[in-house]
């Protein structure tokens, strides 16, 4: 009898169940996406890498975005130009490279492209420039 009641409940509330599954999937999606973008570091880990390991910060946003403000001493190399300009980074191959964009969406693609070019010590800044600013870390203003 209880199985029949559960089945009737599910039929009566199919939309609520669908919404519950959809919201659960939306909560899990960032973690699934993060796993595909390579290793990630927090803003704290990034500052330690910059200060202790002389890490290179690579900003893969478009030039107009970079000009509006960027992490101090970050090198601008838009994702759209990364494949063609990756050779410019050869002199930094032995140093850690921290890749970032506005919020972490494009930088995963940049990390993958650099890995294909032979860069092994590349990490992605979790949350991108937005997380950096939210942490109150220095940003160069125009």
Secondary structure, DSSP 8 states (H G I E B T S, - for coil): -HHHHHHHHHHHTHHHHHHHHHHHHHHHHHHHHHHHT--EE-HHHHHHHHHHH--EEEE-S-HHHHHT-EETT-EE--GGGHHHHGGGGGGGTTS-EEEE-SSSSSHHHHHHHHHHTT--SEEEETTHHHHHHHTT--EE--
